[in-house]
Amino acid sequence: MTAIPSTRPMWLLYLCDAGLLVTSGLIHLHLWDIAYRHVKTLDVLFLVQVALALLAAAALLVTRHVLVVLGAAALMAGTIAGFLLARTVGIFGFRLTFSSGLAYTVLVVEACAVVLLVLTAALHIRSGRGTAR
């Protein structure tokens, strides 16, 4: 795939995308540390989310490839879905009966990330190219 000329607004978009991914990952690391490391199955899933969010942020800044952007959006959407399942019907035998303010903060961060990542992907797809250098 050919390259899109790099522009300052696009770099700002990539930085915001990456910042939201890192924020989500670090909040999940904190939540794991204070509570979820003691919840079977979710303990590992929280750490997987942390690792994937941080890797996605780095990969996004390095490659600026539409597949990375879409993958990061899917990760954030999946994290939101996991939270909603835990709050409603339960997930892996665990039902969240109480949510801290931080849980809602990360939900807002992830929703913003999904919107911004989808916007980034749309700009790539509209231009007909997959990477920006």
N, CA, C and O atoms as a GROMACS GRO file, in nm:
protein
  532
    1MET      N    1   0.084  -0.117   0.000
    1MET     CA    2   0.000   0.000   0.000
    1MET      C    3   0.089   0.124   0.000
    1MET      O    4   0.195   0.126   0.062
    2THR      N    5   0.045   0.223  -0.068
    2THR     CA    6   0.125   0.345  -0.077
    2THR      C    7   0.103   0.434   0.043
    2THR      O    8   0.009   0.416   0.120
    3ALA      N    9   0.191   0.531   0.057
    3ALA     CA   10   0.189   0.615   0.176
    3ALA      C   11   0.106   0.741   0.156
    3ALA      O   12   0.097   0.794   0.046
    4ILE      N   13   0.045   0.786   0.265
    4ILE     CA   14  -0.024   0.914   0.269
    4ILE      C   15   0.076   1.014   0.323
    4ILE      O   16   0.146   0.984   0.420
    5PRO      N   17   0.086   1.132   0.264
    5PRO     CA   18   0.176   1.231   0.321
    5PRO      C   19   0.141   1.259   0.467
    5PRO      O   20   0.025   1.278   0.501
    6SER      N   21   0.242   1.260   0.552
    6SER     CA   22   0.219   1.286   0.693
    6SER      C   23   0.188   1.434   0.714
    6SER      O   24   0.257   1.522   0.662
    7THR      N   25   0.083   1.460   0.790
    7THR     CA   26   0.047   1.597   0.822
    7THR      C   27   0.040   1.612   0.973
    7THR      O   28   0.022   1.514   1.046
    8ARG      N   29   0.054   1.734   1.017
    8ARG     CA   30   0.046   1.757   1.161
    8ARG      C   31  -0.088   1.716   1.220
    8ARG      O   32  -0.091   1.656   1.327
    9PRO      N   33  -0.200   1.746   1.154
    9PRO     CA   34  -0.328   1.701   1.211
    9PRO      C   35  -0.336   1.548   1.223
    9PRO      O   36  -0.392   1.498   1.320
   10MET      N   37  -0.281   1.476   1.126
   10MET     CA   38  -0.283   1.329   1.136
   10MET      C   39  -0.194   1.282   1.251
   10MET      O   40  -0.231   1.190   1.324
   11TRP      N   41  -0.078   1.344   1.268
   11TRP     CA   42   0.009   1.305   1.380
   11TRP      C   43  -0.059   1.332   1.512
   11TRP      O   44  -0.047   1.254   1.606
   12LEU      N   45  -0.130   1.443   1.520
   12LEU     CA   46  -0.204   1.474   1.642
   12LEU      C   47  -0.310   1.368   1.667
   12LEU      O   48  -0.332   1.327   1.781
   13LEU      N   49  -0.376   1.324   1.561
   13LEU     CA   50  -0.476   1.217   1.572
   13LEU      C   51  -0.412   1.087   1.621
   13LEU      O   52  -0.466   1.021   1.710
   14TYR      N   53  -0.296   1.050   1.563
   14TYR     CA   54  -0.226   0.928   1.607
   14TYR      C   55  -0.186   0.939   1.755
   14TYR      O   56  -0.200   0.844   1.831
   15LEU      N   57  -0.137   1.056   1.793
   15LEU     CA   58  -0.095   1.075   1.933
   15LEU      C   59  -0.214   1.066   2.028
   15LEU      O   60  -0.203   1.007   2.136
   16CYS      N   61  -0.327   1.123   1.989
   16CYS     CA   62  -0.447   1.112   2.072
   16CYS      C   63  -0.496   0.968   2.081
   16CYS      O   64  -0.532   0.920   2.188
   17ASP      N   65  -0.496   0.898   1.968
   17ASP     CA   66  -0.532   0.755   1.967
   17ASP      C   67  -0.443   0.678   2.063
   17ASP      O   68  -0.492   0.604   2.148
   18ALA      N   69  -0.313   0.696   2.048
   18ALA     CA   70  -0.217   0.623   2.132
   18ALA      C   71  -0.234   0.662   2.279
   18ALA      O   72  -0.225   0.576   2.367
   19GLY      N   73  -0.257   0.789   2.305
   19GLY     CA   74  -0.275   0.834   2.443
   19GLY      C   75  -0.396   0.770   2.509
   19GLY      O   76  -0.390   0.732   2.626
   20LEU      N   77  -0.504   0.758   2.435
   20LEU     CA   78  -0.624   0.692   2.490
   20LEU      C   79  -0.599   0.544   2.514
   20LEU      O   80  -0.646   0.489   2.614
   21LEU      N   81  -0.526   0.479   2.424
   21LEU     CA   82  -0.493   0.337   2.443
   21LEU      C   83  -0.407   0.318   2.568
   21LEU      O   84  -0.433   0.228   2.648
   22VAL      N   85  -0.307   0.401   2.584
   22VAL     CA   86  -0.219   0.392   2.701
   22VAL      C   87  -0.299   0.420   2.828
   22VAL      O   88  -0.282   0.350   2.929
   23THR      N   89  -0.385   0.520   2.825
   23THR     CA   90  -0.467   0.552   2.942
   23THR      C   91  -0.554   0.434   2.981
   23THR      O   92  -0.562   0.400   3.099
   24SER      N   93  -0.618   0.372   2.884
   24SER     CA   94  -0.701   0.254   2.912
   24SER      C   95  -0.617   0.142   2.973
   24SER      O   96  -0.656   0.081   3.073
   25GLY      N   97  -0.503   0.117   2.914
   25GLY     CA   98  -0.416   0.011   2.965
   25GLY      C   99  -0.370   0.037   3.108
   25GLY      O  100  -0.371  -0.053   3.191
   26LEU      N  101  -0.329   0.160   3.135
   26LEU     CA  102  -0.279   0.192   3.270
   26LEU      C  103  -0.390   0.191   3.374
   26LEU      O  104  -0.366   0.150   3.488
   27ILE      N  105  -0.509   0.234   3.337
   27ILE     CA  106  -0.621   0.226   3.432
   27ILE      C  107  -0.653   0.079   3.461
   27ILE      O  108  -0.679   0.043   3.575
   28HIS      N  109  -0.651  -0.004   3.357
   28HIS     CA  110  -0.676  -0.147   3.380
   28HIS      C  111  -0.567  -0.210   3.467
   28HIS      O  112  -0.596  -0.297   3.549
   29LEU      N  113  -0.444  -0.166   3.450
   29LEU     CA  114  -0.336  -0.216   3.536
   29LEU      C  115  -0.362  -0.177   3.680
   29LEU      O  116  -0.342  -0.258   3.771
   30HIS      N  117  -0.405  -0.054   3.702
   30HIS     CA  118  -0.436  -0.009   3.838
   30HIS      C  119  -0.554  -0.088   3.895
   30HIS      O  120  -0.549  -0.133   4.010
   31LEU      N  121  -0.660  -0.106   3.816
   31LEU     CA  122  -0.776  -0.184   3.863
   31LEU      C  123  -0.736  -0.328   3.894
   31LEU      O  124  -0.783  -0.386   3.992
   32TRP      N  125  -0.650  -0.385   3.810
   32TRP     CA  126  -0.601  -0.521   3.837
   32TRP      C  127  -0.528  -0.523   3.971
   32TRP      O  128  -0.550  -0.612   4.053
   33ASP      N  129  -0.442  -0.424   3.992
   33ASP     CA  130  -0.361  -0.420   4.114
   33ASP      C  131  -0.445  -0.406   4.240
   33ASP      O  132  -0.415  -0.468   4.342
   34ILE      N  133  -0.550  -0.324   4.234
   34ILE     CA  134  -0.627  -0.300   4.356
   34ILE      C  135  -0.739  -0.400   4.380
   34ILE      O  136  -0.789  -0.411   4.492
   35ALA      N  137  -0.780  -0.475   4.276
   35ALA     CA  138  -0.893  -0.565   4.298
   35ALA      C  139  -0.894  -0.690   4.211
   35ALA      O  140  -0.908  -0.801   4.263
   36TYR      N  141  -0.879  -0.675   4.080
   36TYR     CA  142  -0.911  -0.784   3.989
   36TYR      C  143  -0.804  -0.893   3.980
   36TYR      O  144  -0.827  -0.996   3.918
   37ARG      N  145  -0.690  -0.872   4.041
   37ARG     CA  146  -0.590  -0.980   4.040
   37ARG      C  147  -0.637  -1.097   4.126
   37ARG      O  148  -0.580  -1.206   4.120
   38HIS      N  149  -0.740  -1.074   4.205
   38HIS     CA  150  -0.795  -1.179   4.292
   38HIS      C  151  -0.919  -1.245   4.232
   38HIS      O  152  -0.980  -1.331   4.297
   39VAL      N  153  -0.957  -1.208   4.112
   39VAL     CA  154  -1.077  -1.264   4.048
   39VAL      C  155  -1.032  -1.361   3.940
   39VAL      O  156  -0.971  -1.321   3.841
   40LYS      N  157  -1.064  -1.489   3.960
   40LYS     CA  158  -1.022  -1.594   3.867
   40LYS      C  159  -1.064  -1.559   3.724
   40LYS      O  160  -1.175  -1.510   3.702
   41THR      N  161  -0.980  -1.584   3.629
   41THR     CA  162  -0.994  -1.560   3.486
   41THR      C  163  -0.984  -1.412   3.452
   41THR      O  164  -0.909  -1.376   3.361
   42LEU      N  165  -1.055  -1.326   3.523
   42LEU     CA  166  -1.048  -1.183   3.493
   42LEU      C  167  -0.910  -1.127   3.524
   42LEU      O  168  -0.867  -1.030   3.462
   43ASP      N  169  -0.839  -1.189   3.619
   43ASP     CA  170  -0.705  -1.140   3.652
   43ASP      C  171  -0.615  -1.142   3.528
   43ASP      O  172  -0.547  -1.044   3.499
   44VAL      N  173  -0.617  -1.252   3.458
   44VAL     CA  174  -0.535  -1.265   3.338
   44VAL      C  175  -0.588  -1.175   3.226
   44VAL      O  176  -0.509  -1.114   3.154
   45LEU      N  177  -0.719  -1.168   3.211
   45LEU     CA  178  -0.777  -1.085   3.105
   45LEU      C  179  -0.744  -0.937   3.124
   45LEU      O  180  -0.722  -0.865   3.026
   46PHE      N  181  -0.740  -0.891   3.247
   46PHE     CA  182  -0.701  -0.752   3.271
   46PHE      C  183  -0.556  -0.730   3.226
   46PHE      O  184  -0.526  -0.628   3.164
   47LEU      N  185  -0.468  -0.823   3.257
   47LEU     CA  186  -0.328  -0.808   3.215
   47LEU      C  187  -0.313  -0.820   3.064
   47LEU      O  188  -0.230  -0.751   3.005
   48VAL      N  189  -0.392  -0.904   3.001
   48VAL     CA  190  -0.390  -0.914   2.854
   48VAL      C  191  -0.436  -0.781   2.794
   48VAL      O  192  -0.377  -0.734   2.696
   49GLN      N  193  -0.540  -0.721   2.851
   49GLN     CA  194  -0.587  -0.592   2.801
   49GLN      C  195  -0.478  -0.487   2.814
   49GLN      O  196  -0.458  -0.407   2.723
   50VAL      N  197  -0.409  -0.486   2.926
   50VAL     CA  198  -0.300  -0.390   2.949
   50VAL      C  199  -0.194  -0.406   2.841
   50VAL      O  200  -0.154  -0.310   2.776
   51ALA      N  201  -0.148  -0.530   2.823
   51ALA     CA  202  -0.041  -0.557   2.726
   51ALA      C  203  -0.085  -0.520   2.584
   51ALA      O  204  -0.010  -0.457   2.510
   52LEU      N  205  -0.205  -0.560   2.547
   52LEU     CA  206  -0.253  -0.531   2.411
   52LEU      C  207  -0.273  -0.381   2.388
   52LEU      O  208  -0.242  -0.331   2.280
   53ALA      N  209  -0.323  -0.310   2.488
   53ALA     CA  210  -0.343  -0.166   2.473
   53ALA      C  211  -0.209  -0.094   2.455
   53ALA      O  212  -0.197  -0.006   2.370
   54LEU      N  213  -0.111  -0.133   2.534
   54LEU     CA  214   0.021  -0.068   2.523
   54LEU      C  215   0.089  -0.106   2.391
   54LEU      O  216   0.150  -0.020   2.327
   55LEU      N  217   0.079  -0.231   2.352
   55LEU     CA  218   0.137  -0.273   2.223
   55LEU      C  219   0.066  -0.205   2.105
   55LEU      O  220   0.131  -0.164   2.009
   56ALA      N  221  -0.065  -0.194   2.114
   56ALA     CA  222  -0.140  -0.128   2.006
   56ALA      C  223  -0.100   0.018   1.994
   56ALA      O  224  -0.088   0.071   1.884
   57ALA      N  225  -0.081   0.084   2.107
   57ALA     CA  226  -0.039   0.226   2.104
   57ALA      C  227   0.096   0.240   2.036
   57ALA      O  228   0.114   0.328   1.951
   58ALA      N  229   0.191   0.154   2.072
   58ALA     CA  230   0.324   0.160   2.010
   58ALA      C  231   0.316   0.126   1.862
   58ALA      O  232   0.376   0.195   1.779
   59ALA      N  233   0.243   0.021   1.828
   59ALA     CA  234   0.231  -0.020   1.688
   59ALA      C  235   0.163   0.088   1.604
   59ALA      O  236   0.200   0.110   1.489
   60LEU      N  237   0.066   0.154   1.662
   60LEU     CA  238  -0.003   0.261   1.591
   60LEU      C  239   0.094   0.374   1.556
   60LEU      O  240   0.094   0.424   1.444
   61LEU      N  241   0.175   0.414   1.653
   61LEU     CA  242   0.269   0.524   1.628
   61LEU      C  243   0.380   0.485   1.531
   61LEU      O  244   0.428   0.569   1.454
   62VAL      N  245   0.421   0.359   1.535
   62VAL     CA  246   0.530   0.314   1.448
   62VAL      C  247   0.481   0.290   1.305
   62VAL      O  248   0.545   0.333   1.209
   63THR      N  249   0.367   0.222   1.291
   63THR     CA  250   0.323   0.181   1.157
   63THR      C  251   0.222   0.276   1.095
   63THR      O  252   0.224   0.298   0.974
   64ARG      N  253   0.135   0.333   1.176
   64ARG     CA  254   0.024   0.416   1.128
   64ARG      C  255  -0.051   0.344   1.016
   64ARG      O  256  -0.087   0.404   0.915
   65HIS      N  257  -0.075   0.215   1.037
   65HIS     CA  258  -0.143   0.131   0.938
   65HIS      C  259  -0.289   0.114   0.976
   65HIS      O  260  -0.322   0.101   1.094
   66VAL      N  261  -0.375   0.114   0.877
   66VAL     CA  262  -0.519   0.107   0.901
   66VAL      C  263  -0.558  -0.022   0.975
   66VAL      O  264  -0.652  -0.019   1.054
   67LEU      N  265  -0.489  -0.132   0.951
   67LEU     CA  266  -0.524  -0.256   1.023
   67LEU      C  267  -0.492  -0.246   1.171
   67LEU      O  268  -0.563  -0.301   1.255
   68VAL      N  269  -0.386  -0.176   1.204
   68VAL     CA  270  -0.352  -0.153   1.345
   68VAL      C  271  -0.459  -0.064   1.409
   68VAL      O  272  -0.502  -0.089   1.521
   69VAL      N  273  -0.500   0.038   1.337
   69VAL     CA  274  -0.604   0.129   1.387
   69VAL      C  275  -0.734   0.051   1.412
   69VAL      O  276  -0.796   0.065   1.517
   70LEU      N  277  -0.773  -0.030   1.315
   70LEU     CA  278  -0.896  -0.109   1.331
   70LEU      C  279  -0.884  -0.211   1.443
   70LEU      O  280  -0.979  -0.234   1.517
   71GLY      N  281  -0.768  -0.273   1.455
   71GLY     CA  282  -0.746  -0.368   1.564
   71GLY      C  283  -0.755  -0.300   1.700
   71GLY      O  284  -0.813  -0.356   1.794
   72ALA      N  285  -0.699  -0.180   1.711
   72ALA     CA  286  -0.706  -0.105   1.837
   72ALA      C  287  -0.850  -0.066   1.869
   72ALA      O  288  -0.892  -0.071   1.984
   73ALA      N  289  -0.926  -0.028   1.766
   73ALA     CA  290  -1.068   0.005   1.787
   73ALA      C  291  -1.145  -0.118   1.834
   73ALA      O  292  -1.231  -0.109   1.922
   74ALA      N  293  -1.114  -0.233   1.775
   74ALA     CA  294  -1.180  -0.358   1.817
   74ALA      C  295  -1.144  -0.394   1.961
   74ALA      O  296  -1.229  -0.441   2.037
   75LEU      N  297  -1.019  -0.371   1.999
   75LEU     CA  298  -0.977  -0.397   2.138
   75LEU      C  299  -1.056  -0.310   2.234
   75LEU      O  300  -1.107  -0.359   2.335
   76MET      N  301  -1.068  -0.181   2.204
   76MET     CA  302  -1.142  -0.091   2.292
   76MET      C  303  -1.290  -0.127   2.297
   76MET      O  304  -1.350  -0.125   2.404
   77ALA      N  305  -1.348  -0.160   2.182
   77ALA     CA  306  -1.490  -0.201   2.178
   77ALA      C  307  -1.510  -0.330   2.257
   77ALA      O  308  -1.610  -0.346   2.327
   78GLY      N  309  -1.416  -0.423   2.244
   78GLY     CA  310  -1.425  -0.549   2.317
   78GLY      C  311  -1.413  -0.528   2.467
   78GLY      O  312  -1.479  -0.597   2.545
   79THR      N  313  -1.330  -0.434   2.508
   79THR     CA  314  -1.315  -0.404   2.649
   79THR      C  315  -1.445  -0.345   2.705
   79THR      O  316  -1.487  -0.378   2.816
   80ILE      N  317  -1.507  -0.258   2.626
   80ILE     CA  318  -1.637  -0.202   2.666
   80ILE      C  319  -1.741  -0.314   2.678
   80ILE      O  320  -1.817  -0.319   2.775
   81ALA      N  321  -1.742  -0.403   2.580
   81ALA     CA  322  -1.838  -0.515   2.583
   81ALA      C  323  -1.815  -0.603   2.706
   81ALA      O  324  -1.911  -0.646   2.769
   82GLY      N  325  -1.690  -0.628   2.740
   82GLY     CA  326  -1.659  -0.708   2.859
   82GLY      C  327  -1.712  -0.642   2.986
   82GLY      O  328  -1.767  -0.710   3.073
   83PHE      N  329  -1.694  -0.512   2.997
   83PHE     CA  330  -1.745  -0.439   3.114
   83PHE      C  331  -1.898  -0.448   3.120
   83PHE      O  332  -1.954  -0.476   3.226
   84LEU      N  333  -1.963  -0.425   3.007
   84LEU     CA  334  -2.109  -0.430   3.005
   84LEU      C  335  -2.161  -0.569   3.039
   84LEU      O  336  -2.262  -0.582   3.109
   85LEU      N  337  -2.095  -0.672   2.990
   85LEU     CA  338  -2.134  -0.810   3.025
   85LEU      C  339  -2.116  -0.834   3.174
   85LEU      O  340  -2.203  -0.893   3.239
   86ALA      N  341  -2.003  -0.790   3.229
   86ALA     CA  342  -1.976  -0.810   3.371
   86ALA      C  343  -2.079  -0.738   3.458
   86ALA      O  344  -2.115  -0.788   3.565
   87ARG      N  345  -2.127  -0.624   3.413
   87ARG     CA  346  -2.225  -0.546   3.490
   87ARG      C  347  -2.367  -0.599   3.475
   87ARG      O  348  -2.451  -0.573   3.561
   88THR      N  349  -2.395  -0.673   3.368
   88THR     CA  350  -2.533  -0.717   3.344
   88THR      C  351  -2.549  -0.867   3.370
   88THR      O  352  -2.598  -0.906   3.476
   89VAL      N  353  -2.509  -0.949   3.277
   89VAL     CA  354  -2.534  -1.093   3.288
   89VAL      C  355  -2.418  -1.172   3.347
   89VAL      O  356  -2.434  -1.288   3.385
   90GLY      N  357  -2.302  -1.109   3.356
   90GLY     CA  358  -2.184  -1.177   3.408
   90GLY      C  359  -2.097  -1.228   3.295
   90GLY      O  360  -2.141  -1.247   3.182
   91ILE      N  361  -1.971  -1.251   3.330
   91ILE     CA  362  -1.873  -1.299   3.233
   91ILE      C  363  -1.779  -1.395   3.304
   91ILE      O  364  -1.722  -1.361   3.408
   92PHE      N  365  -1.761  -1.514   3.248
   92PHE     CA  366  -1.675  -1.618   3.305
   92PHE      C  367  -1.708  -1.645   3.452
   92PHE      O  368  -1.618  -1.664   3.534
   93GLY      N  369  -1.836  -1.647   3.482
   93GLY     CA  370  -1.880  -1.678   3.618
   93GLY      C  371  -1.869  -1.562   3.715
   93GLY      O  372  -1.888  -1.580   3.835
   94PHE      N  373  -1.839  -1.444   3.666
   94PHE     CA  374  -1.824  -1.328   3.754
   94PHE      C  375  -1.924  -1.220   3.713
   94PHE      O  376  -1.936  -1.186   3.595
   95ARG      N  377  -1.995  -1.168   3.811
   95ARG     CA  378  -2.088  -1.057   3.785
   95ARG      C  379  -2.047  -0.942   3.874
   95ARG      O  380  -2.038  -0.955   3.996
   96LEU      N  381  -2.023  -0.830   3.812
   96LEU     CA  382  -1.981  -0.709   3.882
   96LEU      C  383  -2.103  -0.642   3.943
   96LEU      O  384  -2.192  -0.598   3.871
   97THR      N  385  -2.106  -0.635   4.075
   97THR     CA  386  -2.222  -0.575   4.143
   97THR      C  387  -2.197  -0.431   4.183
   97THR      O  388  -2.290  -0.358   4.215
   98PHE      N  389  -2.071  -0.390   4.180
   98PHE     CA  390  -2.034  -0.253   4.216
   98PHE      C  391  -1.927  -0.206   4.120
   98PHE      O  392  -1.834  -0.280   4.088
   99SER      N  393  -1.939  -0.083   4.074
   99SER     CA  394  -1.836  -0.026   3.987
   99SER      C  395  -1.786   0.103   4.049
   99SER      O  396  -1.865   0.189   4.089
  100SER      N  397  -1.656   0.116   4.055
  100SER     CA  398  -1.597   0.239   4.108
  100SER      C  399  -1.607   0.350   4.003
  100SER      O  400  -1.636   0.324   3.886
  101GLY      N  401  -1.583   0.470   4.045
  101GLY     CA  402  -1.580   0.582   3.952
  101GLY      C  403  -1.475   0.563   3.845
  101GLY      O  404  -1.491   0.607   3.731
  102LEU      N  405  -1.365   0.497   3.882
  102LEU     CA  406  -1.258   0.473   3.787
  102LEU      C  407  -1.304   0.380   3.674
  102LEU      O  408  -1.258   0.393   3.560
  103ALA      N  409  -1.393   0.287   3.706
  103ALA     CA  410  -1.446   0.198   3.602
  103ALA      C  411  -1.525   0.279   3.499
  103ALA      O  412  -1.517   0.252   3.379
  104TYR      N  413  -1.599   0.376   3.544
  104TYR     CA  414  -1.674   0.460   3.451
  104TYR      C  415  -1.582   0.557   3.376
  104TYR      O  416  -1.609   0.592   3.261
  105THR      N  417  -1.476   0.599   3.441
  105THR     CA  418  -1.377   0.684   3.374
  105THR      C  419  -1.315   0.609   3.257
  105THR      O  420  -1.304   0.663   3.147
  106VAL      N  421  -1.274   0.485   3.281
  106VAL     CA  422  -1.211   0.409   3.173
  106VAL      C  423  -1.312   0.375   3.065
  106VAL      O  424  -1.276   0.363   2.948
  107LEU      N  425  -1.437   0.362   3.101
  107LEU     CA  426  -1.542   0.339   3.001
  107LEU      C  427  -1.553   0.459   2.907
  107LEU      O  428  -1.566   0.443   2.786
  108VAL      N  429  -1.546   0.578   2.962
  108VAL     CA  430  -1.550   0.700   2.880
  108VAL      C  431  -1.424   0.709   2.793
  108VAL      O  432  -1.432   0.744   2.676
  109VAL      N  433  -1.308   0.678   2.851
  109VAL     CA  434  -1.183   0.679   2.776
  109VAL      C  435  -1.192   0.583   2.658
  109VAL      O  436  -1.153   0.618   2.546
  110GLU      N  437  -1.244   0.464   2.681
  110GLU     CA  438  -1.253   0.363   2.575
  110GLU      C  439  -1.357   0.402   2.469
  110GLU      O  440  -1.336   0.377   2.351
  111ALA      N  441  -1.466   0.462   2.510
  111ALA     CA  442  -1.566   0.507   2.412
  111ALA      C  443  -1.506   0.617   2.324
  111ALA      O  444  -1.525   0.616   2.202
  112CYS      N  445  -1.434   0.709   2.385
  112CYS     CA  446  -1.366   0.814   2.307
  112CYS      C  447  -1.263   0.752   2.214
  112CYS      O  448  -1.249   0.795   2.099
  113ALA      N  449  -1.192   0.652   2.263
  113ALA     CA  450  -1.091   0.584   2.180
  113ALA      C  451  -1.157   0.519   2.058
  113ALA      O  452  -1.105   0.530   1.947
  114VAL      N  453  -1.268   0.451   2.078
  114VAL     CA  454  -1.337   0.387   1.966
  114VAL      C  455  -1.375   0.491   1.861
  114VAL      O  456  -1.350   0.471   1.742
  115VAL      N  457  -1.434   0.601   1.905
  115VAL     CA  458  -1.476   0.705   1.811
  115VAL      C  459  -1.356   0.762   1.736
  115VAL      O  460  -1.360   0.777   1.614
  116LEU      N  461  -1.250   0.794   1.808
  116LEU     CA  462  -1.132   0.854   1.745
  116LEU      C  463  -1.060   0.755   1.654
  116LEU      O  464  -1.012   0.793   1.547
  117LEU      N  465  -1.051   0.630   1.695
  117LEU     CA  466  -0.986   0.528   1.611
  117LEU      C  467  -1.068   0.502   1.485
  117LEU      O  468  -1.011   0.484   1.377
  118VAL      N  469  -1.199   0.499   1.496
  118VAL     CA  470  -1.284   0.481   1.378
  118VAL      C  471  -1.267   0.600   1.283
  118VAL      O  472  -1.262   0.583   1.161
  119LEU      N  473  -1.259   0.720   1.338
  119LEU     CA  474  -1.234   0.838   1.256
  119LEU      C  475  -1.100   0.827   1.184
  119LEU      O  476  -1.089   0.857   1.065
  120THR      N  477  -0.998   0.784   1.256
  120THR     CA  478  -0.866   0.765   1.196
  120THR      C  479  -0.873   0.663   1.083
  120THR      O  480  -0.819   0.687   0.974
  121ALA      N  481  -0.939   0.550   1.108
  121ALA     CA  482  -0.952   0.447   1.005
  121ALA      C  483  -1.030   0.500   0.885
  121ALA      O  484  -0.995   0.472   0.770
  122ALA      N  485  -1.134   0.576   0.910
  122ALA     CA  486  -1.214   0.632   0.800
  122ALA      C  487  -1.130   0.724   0.712
  122ALA      O  488  -1.144   0.723   0.590
  123LEU      N  489  -1.045   0.803   0.773
  123LEU     CA  490  -0.957   0.891   0.696
  123LEU      C  491  -0.861   0.810   0.609
  123LEU      O  492  -0.832   0.848   0.495
  124HIS      N  493  -0.811   0.698   0.663
  124HIS     CA  494  -0.724   0.609   0.584
  124HIS      C  495  -0.801   0.547   0.468
  124HIS      O  496  -0.756   0.549   0.353
  125ILE      N  497  -0.916   0.492   0.499
  125ILE     CA  498  -0.994   0.421   0.397
  125ILE      C  499  -1.042   0.519   0.291
  125ILE      O  500  -1.041   0.487   0.172
  126ARG      N  501  -1.084   0.636   0.332
  126ARG     CA  502  -1.130   0.737   0.236
  126ARG      C  503  -1.019   0.777   0.139
  126ARG      O  504  -1.043   0.806   0.022
  127SER      N  505  -0.897   0.778   0.190
  127SER     CA  506  -0.785   0.815   0.104
  127SER      C  507  -0.743   0.698   0.014
  127SER      O  508  -0.668   0.717  -0.082
  128GLY      N  509  -0.792   0.578   0.047
  128GLY     CA  510  -0.760   0.460  -0.035
  128GLY      C  511  -0.624   0.401  -0.007
  128GLY      O  512  -0.571   0.325  -0.088
  129ARG      N  513  -0.568   0.434   0.110
  129ARG     CA  514  -0.434   0.384   0.143
  129ARG      C  515  -0.436   0.327   0.284
  129ARG      O  516  -0.522   0.363   0.365
  130GLY      N  517  -0.341   0.239   0.313
  130GLY     CA  518  -0.337   0.175   0.444
  130GLY      C  519  -0.239   0.231   0.543
  130GLY      O  520  -0.258   0.216   0.664
  131THR      N  521  -0.132   0.296   0.496
  131THR     CA  522  -0.033   0.347   0.587
  131THR      C  523  -0.006   0.494   0.562
  131THR      O  524  -0.028   0.546   0.453
  132ALA      N  525   0.041   0.557   0.665
  132ALA     CA  526   0.084   0.698   0.653
  132ALA      C  527   0.225   0.709   0.707
  132ALA      O  528   0.251   0.665   0.819
  133ARG      N  529   0.313   0.764   0.633
  133ARG     CA  530   0.452   0.776   0.678
  133ARG      C  531   0.490   0.920   0.694
  133ARG      O  532   0.604   0.950   0.731
   0.00000   0.00000   0.00000
